[in-house]
Amino acid sequence: MNDLTLAVEGDLDEDVLRVILQHLKIGVVTVYGKRGKGDLDKRLQNFNAAARYAPWLVLRDLDTDAECAADLVKSKLSDPAPYMLFRIAVHEIEAWLMADRDSMAAFLGLPIARIPANPESLIDPKAELIRLARKSPNRNIRCGLVPNLGSSARQGPGYASALAGFAATTWRMESAARRSNSLARLIRRLRELKQQRFGTLKS
């Protein structure tokens, strides 16, 4: 069966991964986490134990927790199980979405020149995406993605749902992978996984 179990930081991570997996014709058994990276880190060893017997994909943001994805993987999971696929989004999953510049520009209603050419170089892709959304001529984009005036929230009330819709309907993962190495590596590993019919994964 071309199915695996997911563990993610939040809803948007799940939504984006489901788009990728659907494109690759890989199914999802169930999803764990969605309580932030702290909870994901605490449960990682348990997930790894389960990955001794069945395929798991755990996705975490790099944020500023390490110099690079490889360093973070080594610090969090030095001995991955045979069926564990532990991947890092550099620096946040929003960078993957912005990496499809044409689609993101159309989504925000902005010139493509305003969309970062190298989104993985951004320390805080989420903040950059919200900054761009403030300039959108589309009121629904501004109201959905940008925090309400006076709110302590980091994002707008419709942030996750709007970006999930973008990922599902407009975002092109192959185009994005050309500007996001961490996304390209994930896609490559998933294709290898499928070809191996969920045999033992190499690091």
PyMOL commands that set and color helices and strands:
alter all, ss='L'
color gray80, all
select helices_A, chain A and resi 11-23+37-50+69-76+93-98+101-108+112-114+119-121+125-134+139-145+159-169+173-177+181-195
alter helices_A, ss='H'
color red, helices_A
select strands_A, chain A and resi 3-8+27-33+56-61+84-89
alter strands_A, ss='S'
color yellow, strands_A
deselect
rebuild
show_as cartoon
